[in-house]
Amino acid sequence: MRLKDKVAIVTGGASGIGKAISAAYVREGAQVFVVDIDEQKGQAAASEIATNGKAISIRADVTSSASMEAMAREVDRKSGRIDILVNNVGVRIVKPFLEHSDADWNAMIQANLTGPFLCSRAVAPFMIRAGKGRIINTASIASFVGRPNRVAYVAAKTGLLGMTRAMAIDLGPMGITCNALAPGSINSPMNAAQAGDAEHDWGKETPMGRWGTPEDIANAAVFLALDESSYITGAELKVDGGWVSTKARAGELAEVR
């Protein structure tokens, strides 16, 4: 129980990576607030993972400043503290560059970049009051490389790394660390729906030769929440099976294996 008595907020915690992080934190003894815009899914997830600890669902909209501020106050009122914030909400639009509308662009920036800013700004005062805290932003391998038909998503996720670094230097003197996780080809509902059949199995493109799992990301999120990681801030941890750091020509990985 490495997070015993800690209080954590996980946005987008009702499914996929967010749900896996929420479950991992509960297993480690934390009280977890599963924040999601889908109230029904949030309640179902909280009920499912509330085994060795407490899990509470809160419906909130990360793109609304008022909603984030109300959420942070509610968590503090119920628990008296906020130790960990995971900004995990992620939305992706896939379409050619010239087909991206103003609405598409704004939606990607709002959910993937403005949302983490609004949530962090709402939660940080409670961490400052305690003299410490952990903020973890879920970025992407798209934060490091261009990806086809994802111009707004790539822009938002790249911006999230810059925001993480700026937050680290602004909040570090208050005892708050700010880091980013960069998932790769993770077998989450969002990725699986776009990967298609085995011919386009994204997992085969990694040196590890497999899809990552939401639990792979959750394990990294636990590490960044621990007291032992207190000297790590402004960092980006890739959890991608080596995808960003390596490149093989067609057929070369098969030859290695």
Secondary structure, 3 states (H helix, E strand, C coil): CCCCCCEEEEECCCCHHHHHHHHHHHHCCCEEEEEECCHHHHHHHHHHHCCCCCEEEEECCCCCHHHHHHHHHHHHHHHCCCCEEEECCCCCCCCCHHHCCHHHHHHHHHHHHHHHHHHHHHHHHHHHHHCCEEEEEECCHHHCCCCCCCHHHHHHHHHHHHHHHHHHHHHHHHCEEEEEEEECCECCHHHHHHHCCHHHCHHHHCCCCCCECHHHHHHHHHHHHCHHHCCCCCCEEEECCCCCCCCCCCCHHHHHC
